[in-house]
């Protein structure tokens, strides 16, 4: 299990940091992009350093651990950052929306104001943490067929006679 822990932690830290940095965290809007990439990264690092071929189960475990690490980072660091930087990010997105489609900007402003309090930040953080675990597990599963090029032994080795 130790050989899985290090790649999973690295993948989880990448997930967590990319998911909490304002503006960069918008990558998660695209099917939890950072979570999938973190699961892929964990699987890649494991496959690169493993002496035996990785199985889909290994990828799922790596992705889930990476997602759990990323989820903890999202909750512990992301919620306070969201509370502090949320207003700035919100205004930036509204101004961007006003330049693209002014008629939609007011609707976006109203929707974003609904989740602007501390309780909204906590709920959003918990939802994001759950999504990170799910999508990083998928990323870990996807990583095995992408990165593992070695063949698994389907037939067990012959038994040694005495």
C-alpha contacts under 8 A as a table, 3 or more apart, distances in Angstrom:
res1	aa1	res2	aa2	distance
1	X	4	X	5.30
1	X	5	X	6.40
2	X	5	X	5.04
2	X	6	X	6.96
3	X	6	X	6.38
3	X	7	X	7.57
3	X	46	X	7.27
3	X	50	X	7.67
4	X	7	X	5.84
4	X	8	X	6.16
4	X	46	X	6.34
4	X	62	X	6.39
5	X	8	X	5.14
5	X	9	X	6.04
5	X	62	X	7.65
5	X	65	X	7.72
6	X	9	X	5.21
6	X	10	X	6.27
7	X	10	X	5.14
7	X	11	X	6.14
7	X	41	X	7.68
7	X	42	X	4.73
7	X	43	X	7.24
7	X	45	X	5.50
7	X	46	X	5.80
7	X	62	X	7.57
8	X	11	X	5.06
8	X	12	X	5.96
8	X	39	X	7.71
8	X	42	X	4.90
8	X	43	X	7.74
8	X	62	X	5.30
8	X	63	X	6.85
8	X	65	X	5.74
8	X	66	X	4.50
9	X	12	X	4.91
9	X	13	X	6.08
9	X	42	X	7.75
9	X	65	X	7.28
9	X	66	X	5.66
9	X	69	X	6.39
10	X	13	X	5.24
10	X	14	X	6.35
10	X	42	X	6.79
10	X	66	X	7.47
11	X	14	X	5.17
11	X	15	X	6.23
11	X	38	X	4.46
11	X	39	X	6.18
11	X	40	X	7.87
11	X	41	X	5.56
11	X	42	X	4.77
11	X	66	X	5.35
11	X	70	X	7.95
12	X	15	X	4.96
12	X	16	X	6.03
12	X	38	X	6.14
12	X	39	X	7.74
12	X	42	X	7.88
12	X	65	X	7.33
12	X	66	X	3.88
12	X	67	X	5.69
12	X	68	X	7.10
12	X	69	X	4.77
12	X	70	X	4.35
12	X	71	X	7.95
13	X	16	X	5.03
13	X	17	X	5.98
13	X	66	X	7.62
13	X	69	X	6.63
13	X	70	X	5.75
13	X	73	X	7.45
14	X	17	X	5.35
14	X	18	X	6.02
14	X	34	X	7.80
14	X	38	X	6.06
14	X	70	X	7.42
15	X	18	X	5.47
15	X	19	X	5.95
15	X	34	X	5.41
15	X	35	X	5.38
15	X	37	X	7.57
15	X	38	X	5.19
15	X	66	X	7.66
15	X	67	X	7.34
15	X	70	X	5.13
15	X	132	X	7.85
16	X	19	X	5.11
16	X	20	X	6.31
16	X	69	X	7.33
16	X	70	X	4.06
16	X	71	X	6.60
16	X	72	X	7.72
16	X	73	X	5.09
16	X	74	X	5.55
17	X	20	X	5.41
17	X	21	X	6.29
17	X	70	X	7.74
17	X	73	X	7.37
17	X	74	X	7.88
18	X	21	X	5.68
18	X	24	X	6.23
18	X	25	X	5.72
18	X	34	X	6.47
19	X	24	X	7.14
19	X	25	X	4.43
19	X	26	X	7.78
19	X	27	X	7.80
19	X	28	X	6.83
19	X	34	X	6.67
19	X	74	X	6.83
19	X	78	X	7.64
20	X	24	X	7.75
20	X	25	X	5.69
20	X	74	X	6.22
20	X	77	X	7.31
20	X	78	X	4.85
20	X	81	X	7.17
20	X	82	X	7.65
21	X	24	X	5.49
21	X	25	X	5.52
21	X	78	X	7.97
22	X	25	X	5.62
22	X	26	X	7.65
22	X	82	X	7.86
22	X	85	X	7.24
22	X	89	X	6.77
23	X	26	X	5.51
23	X	89	X	7.02
24	X	27	X	6.10
25	X	28	X	5.85
25	X	29	X	7.91
26	X	29	X	5.34
26	X	30	X	7.70
27	X	30	X	5.70
27	X	32	X	6.90
27	X	33	X	5.65
27	X	34	X	6.42
28	X	31	X	6.12
28	X	32	X	3.88
28	X	33	X	4.90
28	X	34	X	5.77
28	X	35	X	7.38
29	X	32	X	5.89
29	X	33	X	7.32
30	X	33	X	5.60
32	X	35	X	5.39
32	X	36	X	6.41
32	X	131	X	7.35
32	X	132	X	6.87
32	X	135	X	6.48
33	X	36	X	5.29
33	X	37	X	6.16
34	X	37	X	5.06
34	X	38	X	5.99
35	X	38	X	5.08
35	X	39	X	6.30
35	X	67	X	6.84
35	X	70	X	7.95
35	X	132	X	5.19
35	X	133	X	7.48
35	X	135	X	5.59
35	X	136	X	4.61
35	X	139	X	7.22
36	X	39	X	5.19
36	X	40	X	6.19
36	X	135	X	5.43
36	X	136	X	4.65
36	X	137	X	7.60
36	X	138	X	6.61
36	X	139	X	4.22
36	X	140	X	7.50
37	X	40	X	4.93
37	X	41	X	5.99
37	X	136	X	7.31
37	X	139	X	6.36
38	X	41	X	4.97
38	X	42	X	6.18
38	X	63	X	7.52
38	X	66	X	6.85
38	X	67	X	7.75
38	X	136	X	6.23
38	X	139	X	7.14
39	X	42	X	5.17
39	X	43	X	6.28
39	X	59	X	7.94
39	X	62	X	6.87
39	X	63	X	4.37
39	X	64	X	7.75
39	X	66	X	6.31
39	X	67	X	7.28
39	X	135	X	7.82
39	X	136	X	4.40
39	X	137	X	6.18
39	X	138	X	7.20
39	X	139	X	4.34
39	X	140	X	4.33
39	X	141	X	7.93
39	X	143	X	7.37
40	X	43	X	5.18
40	X	44	X	6.05
40	X	63	X	7.48
40	X	136	X	7.61
40	X	139	X	4.91
40	X	140	X	5.13
40	X	141	X	7.98
40	X	142	X	6.92
40	X	143	X	4.86
41	X	44	X	5.01
41	X	45	X	6.14
41	X	140	X	7.96
41	X	143	X	7.83
42	X	45	X	5.30
42	X	46	X	6.19
42	X	62	X	6.13
42	X	63	X	6.70
42	X	66	X	6.96
42	X	140	X	6.94
43	X	46	X	5.06
43	X	47	X	6.03
43	X	59	X	5.72
43	X	62	X	6.31
43	X	63	X	7.27
43	X	140	X	5.53
43	X	143	X	5.52
43	X	144	X	6.56
43	X	147	X	7.74
44	X	47	X	5.21
44	X	48	X	6.04
44	X	143	X	6.57
44	X	144	X	7.84
44	X	147	X	6.08
45	X	48	X	5.16
45	X	49	X	6.40
46	X	49	X	5.40
46	X	50	X	5.80
47	X	50	X	5.17
47	X	53	X	7.19
47	X	54	X	6.34
47	X	144	X	7.86
47	X	147	X	6.87
47	X	148	X	6.28
50	X	53	X	7.07
50	X	54	X	7.69
53	X	148	X	6.70
53	X	150	X	5.81
53	X	151	X	6.72
53	X	152	X	5.90
54	X	58	X	5.96
54	X	59	X	7.23
54	X	144	X	6.57
54	X	148	X	6.51
55	X	58	X	5.16
55	X	59	X	6.58
55	X	144	X	6.71
56	X	59	X	4.99
56	X	60	X	6.22
56	X	141	X	5.59
56	X	144	X	5.98
56	X	145	X	7.98
57	X	60	X	5.04
57	X	61	X	6.16
57	X	141	X	7.50
58	X	61	X	5.16
58	X	62	X	6.09
59	X	62	X	5.10
59	X	63	X	6.03
59	X	137	X	7.42
59	X	139	X	7.99
59	X	140	X	4.29
59	X	141	X	4.72
59	X	142	X	7.59
59	X	143	X	6.64
59	X	144	X	5.87
60	X	63	X	5.11
60	X	64	X	6.00
60	X	137	X	5.05
60	X	138	X	6.93
60	X	140	X	5.17
60	X	141	X	5.09
61	X	64	X	5.11
61	X	65	X	6.13
61	X	137	X	7.14
61	X	140	X	7.51
62	X	65	X	5.30
62	X	66	X	6.07
62	X	137	X	7.26
62	X	140	X	6.03
63	X	66	X	5.04
63	X	67	X	5.94
63	X	133	X	7.47
63	X	136	X	4.78
63	X	137	X	3.93
63	X	138	X	6.92
63	X	139	X	6.28
63	X	140	X	4.27
63	X	141	X	7.26
64	X	67	X	4.96
64	X	68	X	6.10
64	X	133	X	5.63
64	X	134	X	7.24
64	X	136	X	6.20
64	X	137	X	4.68
64	X	140	X	7.67
65	X	68	X	5.02
65	X	69	X	6.24
65	X	133	X	7.85
66	X	69	X	5.16
66	X	70	X	6.08
66	X	133	X	7.50
66	X	136	X	6.76
66	X	137	X	7.99
67	X	70	X	4.92
67	X	71	X	5.81
67	X	129	X	7.81
67	X	132	X	5.35
67	X	133	X	3.93
67	X	134	X	7.26
67	X	135	X	7.68
67	X	136	X	5.23
67	X	137	X	6.89
68	X	71	X	4.92
68	X	72	X	6.20
68	X	129	X	7.75
68	X	132	X	7.70
68	X	133	X	5.68
69	X	72	X	5.25
69	X	73	X	6.42
70	X	73	X	5.10
70	X	74	X	6.14
70	X	129	X	7.30
70	X	132	X	6.94
70	X	133	X	7.71
71	X	74	X	4.95
71	X	75	X	6.22
71	X	128	X	7.46
71	X	129	X	4.13
71	X	130	X	6.95
71	X	132	X	6.17
71	X	133	X	6.72
72	X	75	X	5.18
72	X	76	X	5.94
72	X	129	X	7.18
73	X	76	X	5.21
73	X	77	X	5.51
73	X	78	X	6.60
74	X	77	X	5.65
74	X	78	X	4.33
74	X	79	X	6.68
74	X	125	X	6.41
74	X	128	X	7.52
74	X	129	X	6.20
75	X	78	X	5.47
75	X	79	X	5.56
75	X	122	X	7.84
75	X	125	X	5.69
75	X	126	X	6.60
75	X	129	X	6.86
76	X	79	X	6.50
76	X	80	X	7.45
77	X	80	X	5.80
77	X	81	X	6.31
78	X	81	X	5.09
78	X	82	X	5.86
78	X	125	X	6.93
79	X	82	X	4.99
79	X	83	X	6.21
79	X	121	X	5.95
79	X	122	X	6.06
79	X	125	X	5.81
80	X	83	X	5.09
80	X	84	X	6.24
81	X	84	X	5.12
81	X	85	X	5.73
81	X	86	X	7.49
82	X	85	X	5.32
82	X	86	X	4.87
82	X	121	X	6.47
83	X	86	X	5.40
83	X	87	X	7.84
83	X	116	X	7.93
83	X	117	X	7.59
83	X	118	X	6.40
83	X	121	X	6.39
84	X	87	X	7.31
85	X	88	X	5.46
85	X	89	X	6.27
86	X	89	X	5.20
86	X	90	X	5.89
86	X	116	X	7.29
87	X	90	X	5.01
87	X	91	X	6.15
87	X	116	X	7.67
88	X	91	X	5.29
88	X	92	X	6.21
89	X	92	X	5.08
89	X	93	X	6.20
90	X	93	X	5.26
90	X	94	X	6.19
90	X	112	X	7.03
91	X	94	X	5.03
91	X	95	X	6.10
92	X	95	X	5.23
92	X	96	X	6.20
93	X	96	X	4.99
93	X	97	X	6.10
94	X	97	X	4.93
94	X	98	X	6.09
94	X	105	X	6.04
94	X	108	X	6.88
94	X	109	X	6.38
95	X	98	X	4.97
95	X	99	X	6.38
95	X	105	X	7.84
96	X	99	X	5.28
96	X	100	X	6.37
97	X	100	X	5.02
97	X	101	X	5.64
97	X	102	X	6.61
97	X	104	X	7.21
97	X	105	X	5.44
97	X	108	X	7.99
98	X	101	X	5.36
98	X	102	X	4.23
98	X	103	X	7.60
98	X	104	X	7.44
98	X	105	X	5.16
99	X	102	X	6.31
101	X	104	X	5.64
101	X	105	X	6.58
102	X	105	X	5.14
102	X	106	X	7.63
103	X	106	X	6.78
103	X	107	X	7.96
104	X	107	X	5.39
104	X	108	X	6.32
105	X	108	X	5.09
105	X	109	X	6.11
106	X	109	X	4.96
106	X	110	X	6.29
107	X	110	X	5.20
107	X	111	X	6.24
108	X	111	X	5.13
108	X	112	X	6.01
109	X	112	X	5.26
109	X	113	X	6.07
110	X	113	X	5.17
110	X	114	X	6.52
111	X	114	X	5.39
111	X	115	X	7.42
112	X	115	X	5.78
112	X	116	X	6.48
113	X	116	X	5.01
114	X	117	X	7.67
114	X	120	X	7.84
115	X	119	X	7.86
115	X	120	X	4.57
115	X	121	X	6.79
116	X	120	X	6.07
116	X	121	X	6.87
117	X	120	X	5.26
117	X	121	X	6.40
118	X	121	X	5.05
118	X	122	X	6.27
119	X	122	X	5.12
119	X	123	X	6.19
120	X	123	X	5.14
120	X	124	X	5.97
121	X	124	X	5.09
121	X	125	X	5.97
122	X	125	X	5.03
122	X	126	X	6.22
123	X	126	X	5.21
123	X	127	X	6.18
124	X	127	X	5.13
124	X	128	X	6.02
125	X	128	X	5.06
125	X	129	X	6.09
126	X	129	X	5.03
126	X	130	X	6.34
127	X	130	X	5.27
127	X	131	X	6.23
128	X	131	X	5.02
128	X	132	X	5.98
129	X	132	X	5.04
129	X	133	X	6.47
130	X	133	X	5.32
130	X	134	X	6.44
131	X	134	X	5.12
131	X	135	X	6.02
132	X	135	X	5.33
132	X	136	X	5.80
133	X	136	X	5.34
133	X	137	X	6.15
134	X	137	X	5.33
134	X	138	X	6.54
135	X	138	X	4.93
135	X	139	X	6.15
136	X	139	X	4.72
136	X	140	X	6.10
137	X	140	X	5.03
137	X	141	X	6.25
138	X	141	X	5.01
138	X	142	X	6.13
139	X	142	X	5.04
139	X	143	X	6.06
140	X	143	X	5.04
140	X	144	X	6.84
141	X	144	X	5.84
141	X	145	X	7.82
142	X	145	X	6.17
142	X	146	X	6.56
143	X	146	X	5.04
143	X	147	X	5.78
143	X	148	X	7.74
144	X	147	X	5.47
144	X	148	X	5.27
145	X	148	X	5.64
145	X	149	X	7.55
146	X	149	X	7.83
153	X	156	X	6.85
